[in-house]
Amino acid sequence: MRLCFGTFVTVLKLCKQDKVENHHLIREIMRTIEPDNDYIGEYGNGKNDKAYRLANCTLDFMPDFVNLARKAMRKEVAQRFEDNVICLLKRDKFAHAVLSLLDIIKKDKAIDREHSESFTKYFGTDKEALIKKQKDFVISEFFASSLLFAVVEIEHSVGKDFLAKINQRYVANQGKKEDGLRIWNLSEEGYVNINTEMRERFVQAINRFGIPQFIYADPVGFISYNSIEKIEMFSKSIEENITRPYIQYRDSGIYRKISTLDQILNDYANYLSLNTQSLSRIIKTDSNSIDEDVDCIMNTEITSTNFFSELKGLMSDYQIDEDIKSNTLAPLHRSENLMWIKAFEEKTYNYRLHIASLADSICNQ
């Protein structure tokens, strides 16, 4: 595989919005180097179209264009990508484009043999560090580096034999490797990390609706009915603030984890609803006796958490918020069926561990 203008453009073509014509995309890519460039013209003409031939490695650049690329400032080229090219791509394909280009770079042995110094010049790091260590990518800057390197350093026809391998299946397969990758947009205010936005909204929601307290509460003792009701409100908040507005990022690792946690949390809440009943129906005693059995859960907000290890060390304390004692649930067969309560304890503990592990992964990813 070789990184050249043709392979670079082919990747972006496969990630563009459906309504965007290839001709228009290629013209705007070239204009990131030369804003007034009209070399390929306004309209296509089949296989004789200059845009088509450039993308298929059968037409060389004009020498003046290569000289402009050699003198171009990466920062300026990146800003033009941000302003005029990024908007032509599908937002949920950003990671696919970055990962596809990284795979091409990884497989391009000529970079190691012939272009290691120039690669570092344009990318700001060597090939090994870029492939193995870098997880944060400002997409417009990465595209600018790839384009300038390809135009200035690489013979235009070298990627011709590899174009057929770069198809929708190839790009889709690369997109599956995005877990841990962070794609950033360039803006006047600075960098906006989409994964960070989703993570921050998730942390706000779990604090607002008391999810840590719900996870920590051992239902073998007692649990608040109100805490179960809050799960529905939590799910609504997640839908309104994450899964719906960020639907274009549904293939990202953090989006999938948040969606999975929301589903498991609801499954757990439904299981509790079916296997608990009001304490007032099963315990006939005075309020002082009940008070002795019920502890108050700590109400500590979090910004980053270690749910999993904390939960593993919890004992089966009877924990419940002090202000909702009158609305307390206990297991259906807590006293009269030891085998049932053992199964209930194991089931709920596994739910809690799974939820805690996912929450930990999301908050600390």
C-alpha positions as a Markdown table, in Angstrom:
| # | Residue | x | y | z |
|---|---|---|---|---|
| 1 | Met | 0.0 | 0.0 | 0.0 |
| 2 | Arg | 1.2 | 3.5 | -0.7 |
| 3 | Leu | 0.2 | 6.9 | 0.5 |
| 4 | Cys | -0.2 | 9.3 | -2.4 |
| 5 | Phe | -2.8 | 11.9 | -3.6 |
| 6 | Gly | -4.8 | 9.2 | -5.2 |
| 7 | Thr | -5.1 | 6.9 | -2.2 |
| 8 | Phe | -5.7 | 9.9 | 0.1 |
| 9 | Val | -8.5 | 11.2 | -2.1 |
| 10 | Thr | -10.0 | 7.7 | -2.5 |
| 11 | Val | -10.4 | 7.4 | 1.3 |
| 12 | Leu | -12.1 | 10.7 | 1.6 |
| 13 | Lys | -14.4 | 9.9 | -1.4 |
| 14 | Leu | -15.6 | 6.8 | 0.5 |
| 15 | Cys | -16.3 | 9.0 | 3.6 |
| 16 | Lys | -18.1 | 11.9 | 1.9 |
| 17 | Gln | -21.7 | 12.8 | 2.2 |
| 18 | Asp | -24.0 | 11.2 | -0.4 |
| 19 | Lys | -25.0 | 14.4 | -2.0 |
| 20 | Val | -21.4 | 15.6 | -2.5 |
| 21 | Glu | -20.0 | 15.0 | -6.0 |
| 22 | Asn | -16.4 | 13.6 | -6.3 |
| 23 | His | -15.5 | 16.4 | -8.6 |
| 24 | His | -16.5 | 19.0 | -6.0 |
| 25 | Leu | -14.7 | 17.2 | -3.2 |
| 26 | Ile | -11.4 | 16.9 | -5.1 |
| 27 | Arg | -11.5 | 20.6 | -6.2 |
| 28 | Glu | -12.0 | 21.7 | -2.6 |
| 29 | Ile | -9.1 | 19.4 | -1.4 |
| 30 | Met | -6.8 | 21.1 | -4.0 |
| 31 | Arg | -7.9 | 24.5 | -2.9 |
| 32 | Thr | -6.7 | 23.8 | 0.6 |
| 33 | Ile | -3.2 | 24.4 | -1.0 |
| 34 | Glu | -4.2 | 26.9 | -3.6 |
| 35 | Pro | -7.5 | 28.7 | -2.7 |
| 36 | Asp | -8.0 | 30.0 | -6.3 |
| 37 | Asn | -7.1 | 26.8 | -8.0 |
| 38 | Asp | -9.4 | 26.0 | -10.9 |
| 39 | Tyr | -7.1 | 23.5 | -12.6 |
| 40 | Ile | -9.8 | 20.7 | -12.8 |
| 41 | Gly | -12.6 | 23.1 | -13.8 |
| 42 | Glu | -16.2 | 23.3 | -12.6 |
| 43 | Tyr | -17.7 | 20.2 | -14.2 |
| 44 | Gly | -16.7 | 16.6 | -14.7 |
| 45 | Asn | -16.2 | 14.9 | -18.1 |
| 46 | Gly | -16.2 | 11.2 | -17.3 |
| 47 | Lys | -12.8 | 9.4 | -17.4 |
| 48 | Asn | -11.3 | 12.4 | -19.2 |
| 49 | Asp | -12.2 | 14.7 | -16.3 |
| 50 | Lys | -9.0 | 16.0 | -14.6 |
| 51 | Ala | -10.4 | 15.3 | -11.1 |
| 52 | Tyr | -11.1 | 11.7 | -12.1 |
| 53 | Arg | -7.6 | 11.3 | -13.5 |
| 54 | Leu | -5.9 | 12.9 | -10.5 |
| 55 | Ala | -7.8 | 10.7 | -8.1 |
| 56 | Asn | -6.9 | 7.6 | -10.2 |
| 57 | Cys | -3.2 | 8.5 | -10.4 |
| 58 | Thr | -3.2 | 9.0 | -14.2 |
| 59 | Leu | -2.6 | 12.8 | -14.3 |
| 60 | Asp | 0.3 | 14.7 | -12.8 |
| 61 | Phe | 0.1 | 17.9 | -10.9 |
| 62 | Met | 1.2 | 21.2 | -12.5 |
| 63 | Pro | 4.7 | 22.1 | -11.3 |
| 64 | Asp | 3.4 | 25.4 | -9.9 |
| 65 | Phe | 0.9 | 23.5 | -7.7 |
| 66 | Val | 3.7 | 21.3 | -6.2 |
| 67 | Asn | 5.8 | 24.4 | -5.5 |
| 68 | Leu | 2.9 | 26.0 | -3.7 |
| 69 | Ala | 2.4 | 22.8 | -1.6 |
| 70 | Arg | 6.1 | 22.8 | -0.8 |
| 71 | Lys | 5.9 | 26.4 | 0.6 |
| 72 | Ala | 2.5 | 26.0 | 2.2 |
| 73 | Met | 2.0 | 26.4 | 5.9 |
| 74 | Arg | 0.3 | 23.3 | 7.4 |
| 75 | Lys | -1.7 | 25.5 | 9.8 |
| 76 | Glu | -3.3 | 27.4 | 6.9 |
| 77 | Val | -4.0 | 24.2 | 4.9 |
| 78 | Ala | -5.5 | 22.7 | 8.0 |
| 79 | Gln | -7.8 | 25.7 | 8.5 |
| 80 | Arg | -9.0 | 25.4 | 4.8 |
| 81 | Phe | -9.7 | 21.7 | 5.4 |
| 82 | Glu | -11.7 | 22.7 | 8.5 |
| 83 | Asp | -13.7 | 25.4 | 6.6 |
| 84 | Asn | -14.3 | 23.7 | 3.3 |
| 85 | Val | -13.6 | 20.0 | 3.3 |
| 86 | Ile | -14.6 | 18.5 | 6.6 |
| 87 | Cys | -18.2 | 19.7 | 6.1 |
| 88 | Leu | -18.3 | 17.5 | 3.0 |
| 89 | Leu | -17.7 | 14.3 | 4.9 |
| 90 | Lys | -20.0 | 12.2 | 7.0 |
| 91 | Arg | -19.4 | 13.0 | 10.7 |
| 92 | Asp | -19.7 | 9.3 | 11.6 |
| 93 | Lys | -17.0 | 8.5 | 9.1 |
| 94 | Phe | -14.3 | 10.8 | 10.6 |
| 95 | Ala | -12.7 | 7.9 | 12.5 |
| 96 | His | -13.0 | 5.6 | 9.4 |
| 97 | Ala | -11.1 | 8.1 | 7.3 |
| 98 | Val | -8.3 | 8.6 | 9.9 |
| 99 | Leu | -7.9 | 4.9 | 10.6 |
| 100 | Ser | -7.9 | 4.0 | 6.9 |
| 101 | Leu | -5.1 | 6.6 | 6.2 |
| 102 | Leu | -3.2 | 5.3 | 9.2 |
| 103 | Asp | -3.4 | 1.7 | 7.9 |
| 104 | Ile | -2.1 | 2.9 | 4.5 |
| 105 | Ile | 0.8 | 4.7 | 6.2 |
| 106 | Lys | 1.5 | 1.6 | 8.3 |
| 107 | Lys | 1.7 | -0.6 | 5.2 |
| 108 | Asp | 3.7 | 1.9 | 3.1 |
| 109 | Lys | 7.2 | 0.5 | 3.4 |
| 110 | Ala | 8.7 | 3.2 | 1.2 |
| 111 | Ile | 8.1 | 5.7 | 4.0 |
| 112 | Asp | 10.6 | 3.8 | 6.1 |
| 113 | Arg | 13.1 | 3.3 | 3.3 |
| 114 | Glu | 13.0 | 6.7 | 1.5 |
| 115 | His | 10.9 | 9.3 | 3.2 |
| 116 | Ser | 11.4 | 9.0 | 7.0 |
| 117 | Glu | 12.8 | 12.5 | 7.5 |
| 118 | Ser | 10.2 | 14.2 | 5.3 |
| 119 | Phe | 7.4 | 12.2 | 6.9 |
| 120 | Thr | 8.5 | 13.5 | 10.3 |
| 121 | Lys | 8.7 | 17.0 | 8.9 |
| 122 | Tyr | 5.0 | 17.0 | 7.7 |
| 123 | Phe | 3.5 | 14.9 | 10.5 |
| 124 | Gly | 5.5 | 16.3 | 13.4 |
| 125 | Thr | 6.4 | 12.7 | 14.5 |
| 126 | Asp | 7.9 | 9.6 | 13.1 |
| 127 | Lys | 5.8 | 6.8 | 11.5 |
| 128 | Glu | 6.1 | 4.4 | 14.4 |
| 129 | Ala | 5.0 | 6.9 | 17.0 |
| 130 | Leu | 2.1 | 8.0 | 14.8 |
| 131 | Ile | 0.9 | 4.4 | 14.3 |
| 132 | Lys | 1.5 | 2.9 | 17.7 |
| 133 | Lys | 1.2 | 5.7 | 20.2 |
| 134 | Gln | -0.9 | 8.6 | 19.0 |
| 135 | Lys | -4.6 | 8.4 | 20.0 |
| 136 | Asp | -5.6 | 12.0 | 19.6 |
| 137 | Phe | -6.0 | 13.4 | 16.0 |
| 138 | Val | -7.1 | 16.8 | 15.0 |
| 139 | Ile | -8.7 | 15.7 | 11.8 |
| 140 | Ser | -8.0 | 18.8 | 9.7 |
| 141 | Glu | -4.3 | 18.8 | 10.7 |
| 142 | Phe | -3.9 | 15.1 | 10.0 |
| 143 | Phe | -5.5 | 15.6 | 6.5 |
| 144 | Ala | -3.3 | 18.6 | 5.8 |
| 145 | Ser | -0.2 | 16.6 | 6.8 |
| 146 | Ser | -1.2 | 13.7 | 4.6 |
| 147 | Leu | -2.0 | 15.9 | 1.6 |
| 148 | Leu | 1.2 | 18.0 | 1.7 |
| 149 | Phe | 3.4 | 14.9 | 2.2 |
| 150 | Ala | 1.7 | 13.1 | -0.7 |
| 151 | Val | 1.8 | 16.1 | -3.1 |
| 152 | Val | 5.4 | 17.2 | -2.4 |
| 153 | Glu | 7.2 | 14.0 | -1.6 |
| 154 | Ile | 5.5 | 11.2 | -3.5 |
| 155 | Glu | 5.4 | 10.4 | -7.2 |
| 156 | His | 1.7 | 10.7 | -8.2 |
| 157 | Ser | 1.4 | 7.4 | -9.9 |
| 158 | Val | 2.8 | 5.1 | -7.2 |
| 159 | Gly | -0.6 | 4.3 | -5.6 |
| 160 | Lys | -2.4 | 3.4 | -8.8 |
| 161 | Asp | -2.2 | -0.4 | -8.2 |
| 162 | Phe | -3.6 | -0.1 | -4.7 |
| 163 | Leu | -6.7 | 2.0 | -5.5 |
| 164 | Ala | -9.0 | -1.0 | -6.1 |
| 165 | Lys | -8.2 | -2.3 | -2.6 |
| 166 | Ile | -9.5 | 0.9 | -1.0 |
| 167 | Asn | -13.3 | 0.3 | -1.1 |
| 168 | Gln | -16.3 | 0.6 | 1.3 |
| 169 | Arg | -15.5 | -2.8 | 2.9 |
| 170 | Tyr | -11.9 | -1.7 | 3.6 |
| 171 | Val | -12.9 | 1.6 | 5.1 |
| 172 | Ala | -15.7 | -0.1 | 7.2 |
| 173 | Asn | -13.2 | -2.7 | 8.5 |
| 174 | Gln | -10.8 | 0.0 | 9.5 |
| 175 | Gly | -13.6 | 1.9 | 11.3 |
| 176 | Lys | -14.0 | -1.1 | 13.7 |
| 177 | Lys | -10.6 | -0.4 | 15.2 |
| 178 | Glu | -11.5 | 3.0 | 16.5 |
| 179 | Asp | -11.8 | 2.1 | 20.2 |
| 180 | Gly | -9.6 | 4.6 | 22.2 |
| 181 | Leu | -9.1 | 6.9 | 19.2 |
| 182 | Arg | -10.1 | 10.5 | 19.8 |
| 183 | Ile | -11.0 | 12.7 | 16.9 |
| 184 | Trp | -10.9 | 16.4 | 17.4 |
| 185 | Asn | -12.3 | 19.3 | 15.3 |
| 186 | Leu | -10.4 | 22.6 | 14.9 |
| 187 | Ser | -12.3 | 25.7 | 15.9 |
| 188 | Glu | -11.7 | 29.3 | 16.8 |
| 189 | Glu | -12.2 | 28.5 | 20.5 |
| 190 | Gly | -9.7 | 25.6 | 20.4 |
| 191 | Tyr | -10.2 | 21.9 | 20.1 |
| 192 | Val | -13.6 | 20.2 | 20.7 |
| 193 | Asn | -13.3 | 16.5 | 21.5 |
| 194 | Ile | -16.5 | 14.7 | 20.7 |
| 195 | Asn | -15.8 | 11.8 | 22.9 |
| 196 | Thr | -15.0 | 14.2 | 25.8 |
| 197 | Glu | -18.3 | 15.9 | 25.3 |
| 198 | Met | -20.2 | 12.6 | 25.5 |
| 199 | Arg | -18.2 | 11.5 | 28.5 |
| 200 | Glu | -18.9 | 14.8 | 30.4 |
| 201 | Arg | -22.6 | 14.6 | 29.7 |
| 202 | Phe | -22.6 | 11.0 | 30.9 |
| 203 | Val | -20.8 | 11.9 | 34.2 |
| 204 | Gln | -23.3 | 14.7 | 34.7 |
| 205 | Ala | -26.2 | 12.3 | 34.2 |
| 206 | Ile | -24.9 | 9.6 | 36.6 |
| 207 | Asn | -24.4 | 12.2 | 39.3 |
| 208 | Arg | -27.7 | 13.9 | 38.8 |
| 209 | Phe | -29.7 | 10.7 | 39.0 |
| 210 | Gly | -27.7 | 9.0 | 41.8 |
| 211 | Ile | -26.4 | 6.1 | 39.7 |
| 212 | Pro | -23.3 | 5.5 | 41.9 |
| 213 | Gln | -25.6 | 5.2 | 44.9 |
| 214 | Phe | -27.9 | 2.9 | 43.0 |
| 215 | Ile | -25.0 | 0.6 | 42.0 |
| 216 | Tyr | -23.6 | 0.6 | 45.5 |
| 217 | Ala | -26.9 | -0.2 | 47.3 |
| 218 | Asp | -27.1 | -3.9 | 48.0 |
| 219 | Pro | -30.8 | -5.0 | 47.3 |
| 220 | Val | -30.3 | -8.1 | 49.4 |
| 221 | Gly | -30.9 | -5.7 | 52.3 |
| 222 | Phe | -33.2 | -2.9 | 51.3 |
| 223 | Ile | -33.3 | -0.5 | 48.3 |
| 224 | Ser | -35.2 | 2.7 | 47.5 |
| 225 | Tyr | -38.1 | 2.5 | 45.1 |
| 226 | Asn | -37.3 | 6.1 | 44.2 |
| 227 | Ser | -33.8 | 5.1 | 43.1 |
| 228 | Ile | -35.4 | 2.6 | 40.6 |
| 229 | Glu | -37.7 | 5.2 | 39.3 |
| 230 | Lys | -34.7 | 7.5 | 38.7 |
| 231 | Ile | -33.3 | 5.0 | 36.1 |
| 232 | Glu | -36.2 | 5.9 | 33.8 |
| 233 | Met | -35.2 | 9.6 | 34.2 |
| 234 | Phe | -31.6 | 8.7 | 33.6 |
| 235 | Ser | -32.4 | 6.9 | 30.4 |
| 236 | Lys | -34.4 | 9.8 | 29.1 |
| 237 | Ser | -31.5 | 12.2 | 29.9 |
| 238 | Ile | -29.1 | 9.9 | 28.1 |
| 239 | Glu | -31.3 | 9.8 | 25.0 |
| 240 | Glu | -31.9 | 13.5 | 25.0 |
| 241 | Asn | -28.3 | 14.5 | 25.6 |
| 242 | Ile | -26.1 | 11.7 | 24.1 |
| 243 | Thr | -27.6 | 9.0 | 22.0 |
| 244 | Arg | -29.9 | 11.2 | 20.0 |
| 245 | Pro | -27.7 | 14.3 | 19.4 |
| 246 | Tyr | -24.6 | 12.2 | 18.8 |
| 247 | Ile | -26.3 | 9.5 | 16.7 |
| 248 | Gln | -23.8 | 10.1 | 13.9 |
| 249 | Tyr | -21.1 | 8.8 | 16.3 |
| 250 | Arg | -23.0 | 5.6 | 17.0 |
| 251 | Asp | -20.0 | 3.5 | 15.8 |
| 252 | Ser | -17.6 | 5.1 | 18.3 |
| 253 | Gly | -16.5 | 3.0 | 21.3 |
| 254 | Ile | -17.8 | 5.4 | 24.0 |
| 255 | Tyr | -21.2 | 5.8 | 22.3 |
| 256 | Arg | -21.6 | 2.0 | 22.3 |
| 257 | Lys | -20.5 | 1.7 | 25.9 |
| 258 | Ile | -23.0 | 4.3 | 27.1 |
| 259 | Ser | -25.8 | 2.7 | 25.1 |
| 260 | Thr | -24.9 | -0.7 | 26.5 |
| 261 | Leu | -24.7 | 0.6 | 30.1 |
| 262 | Asp | -28.1 | 2.3 | 29.7 |
| 263 | Gln | -29.7 | -1.0 | 28.5 |
| 264 | Ile | -28.1 | -3.1 | 31.3 |
| 265 | Leu | -29.1 | -0.6 | 33.9 |
| 266 | Asn | -32.7 | -0.8 | 32.7 |
| 267 | Asp | -32.6 | -4.6 | 32.7 |
| 268 | Tyr | -31.3 | -4.5 | 36.3 |
| 269 | Ala | -34.0 | -2.0 | 37.3 |
| 270 | Asn | -36.7 | -4.2 | 35.7 |
| 271 | Tyr | -35.3 | -7.3 | 37.5 |
| 272 | Leu | -35.5 | -5.5 | 40.8 |
| 273 | Ser | -39.1 | -4.4 | 40.1 |
| 274 | Leu | -40.1 | -8.0 | 39.5 |
| 275 | Asn | -38.3 | -9.5 | 42.5 |
| 276 | Thr | -38.8 | -7.0 | 45.3 |
| 277 | Gln | -41.8 | -5.7 | 47.2 |
| 278 | Ser | -42.6 | -2.9 | 49.6 |
| 279 | Leu | -41.1 | -3.3 | 53.0 |
| 280 | Ser | -44.3 | -2.3 | 54.6 |
| 281 | Arg | -46.0 | -5.5 | 53.2 |
| 282 | Ile | -43.4 | -7.9 | 54.6 |
| 283 | Ile | -42.1 | -6.4 | 57.8 |
| 284 | Lys | -44.6 | -5.8 | 60.7 |
| 285 | Thr | -42.5 | -4.0 | 63.3 |
| 286 | Asp | -42.0 | -0.6 | 64.8 |
| 287 | Ser | -40.2 | 2.2 | 63.1 |
| 288 | Asn | -37.2 | 2.1 | 65.5 |
| 289 | Ser | -36.5 | -1.5 | 64.5 |
| 290 | Ile | -36.5 | -0.6 | 60.8 |
| 291 | Asp | -34.3 | 2.4 | 61.5 |
| 292 | Glu | -31.7 | 0.1 | 63.0 |
| 293 | Asp | -31.5 | -1.9 | 59.8 |
| 294 | Val | -31.3 | 0.9 | 57.3 |
| 295 | Asp | -28.1 | 2.9 | 56.6 |
| 296 | Cys | -27.7 | 6.0 | 54.5 |
| 297 | Ile | -25.7 | 5.8 | 51.3 |
| 298 | Met | -22.8 | 8.3 | 50.9 |
| 299 | Asn | -23.8 | 11.0 | 48.4 |
| 300 | Thr | -20.5 | 11.8 | 46.8 |
| 301 | Glu | -20.4 | 13.4 | 43.3 |
| 302 | Ile | -17.7 | 12.1 | 40.9 |
| 303 | Thr | -15.8 | 13.4 | 37.9 |
| 304 | Ser | -13.8 | 10.3 | 37.4 |
| 305 | Thr | -14.6 | 7.0 | 39.1 |
| 306 | Asn | -13.4 | 3.6 | 40.0 |
| 307 | Phe | -16.8 | 1.9 | 40.4 |
| 308 | Phe | -15.5 | -1.6 | 39.7 |
| 309 | Ser | -12.9 | -1.9 | 42.5 |
| 310 | Glu | -15.0 | -0.1 | 45.0 |
| 311 | Leu | -18.0 | -2.3 | 44.4 |
| 312 | Lys | -16.0 | -5.5 | 44.7 |
| 313 | Gly | -15.2 | -4.5 | 48.2 |
| 314 | Leu | -18.7 | -3.7 | 49.4 |
| 315 | Met | -20.3 | -5.8 | 52.1 |
| 316 | Ser | -24.0 | -6.6 | 52.1 |
| 317 | Asp | -24.9 | -3.5 | 54.1 |
| 318 | Tyr | -28.6 | -2.4 | 54.2 |
| 319 | Gln | -28.1 | 0.9 | 52.5 |
| 320 | Ile | -30.8 | 3.4 | 51.6 |
| 321 | Asp | -31.3 | 7.2 | 51.4 |
| 322 | Glu | -32.6 | 8.5 | 54.7 |
| 323 | Asp | -35.3 | 10.6 | 53.1 |
| 324 | Ile | -37.0 | 7.7 | 51.3 |
| 325 | Lys | -37.3 | 5.1 | 54.1 |
| 326 | Ser | -41.1 | 5.1 | 53.7 |
| 327 | Asn | -40.7 | 4.0 | 50.2 |
| 328 | Thr | -38.4 | 1.0 | 50.6 |
| 329 | Leu | -38.2 | -2.3 | 48.8 |
| 330 | Ala | -36.9 | -5.7 | 50.0 |
| 331 | Pro | -36.5 | -9.0 | 48.2 |
| 332 | Leu | -39.7 | -11.1 | 47.8 |
| 333 | His | -38.4 | -14.2 | 49.6 |
| 334 | Arg | -35.7 | -12.7 | 51.8 |
| 335 | Ser | -36.4 | -14.9 | 54.8 |
| 336 | Glu | -38.3 | -17.9 | 53.8 |
| 337 | Asn | -36.3 | -19.2 | 50.8 |
| 338 | Leu | -32.6 | -19.3 | 51.3 |
| 339 | Met | -31.9 | -20.8 | 47.8 |
| 340 | Trp | -33.9 | -18.0 | 46.2 |
| 341 | Ile | -32.2 | -15.2 | 48.1 |
| 342 | Lys | -28.8 | -16.7 | 47.3 |
| 343 | Ala | -29.6 | -16.7 | 43.6 |
| 344 | Phe | -31.0 | -13.1 | 43.9 |
| 345 | Glu | -27.8 | -12.0 | 45.6 |
| 346 | Glu | -25.6 | -13.5 | 42.9 |
| 347 | Lys | -27.8 | -12.1 | 40.1 |
| 348 | Thr | -27.9 | -8.6 | 41.5 |
| 349 | Tyr | -24.2 | -8.6 | 42.4 |
| 350 | Asn | -23.3 | -9.6 | 38.8 |
| 351 | Tyr | -25.5 | -6.8 | 37.4 |
| 352 | Arg | -23.9 | -4.3 | 39.7 |
| 353 | Leu | -20.3 | -5.4 | 38.8 |
| 354 | His | -21.1 | -5.3 | 35.0 |
| 355 | Ile | -22.6 | -1.8 | 35.3 |
| 356 | Ala | -19.7 | -0.6 | 37.5 |
| 357 | Ser | -17.1 | -1.9 | 35.1 |
| 358 | Leu | -18.8 | -0.2 | 32.2 |
| 359 | Ala | -19.1 | 3.1 | 34.0 |
| 360 | Asp | -15.5 | 2.9 | 35.1 |
| 361 | Ser | -14.4 | 2.3 | 31.5 |
| 362 | Ile | -16.5 | 5.2 | 30.2 |
| 363 | Cys | -15.3 | 7.7 | 32.8 |
| 364 | Asn | -11.7 | 6.8 | 32.5 |
| 365 | Gln | -11.4 | 6.1 | 28.7 |
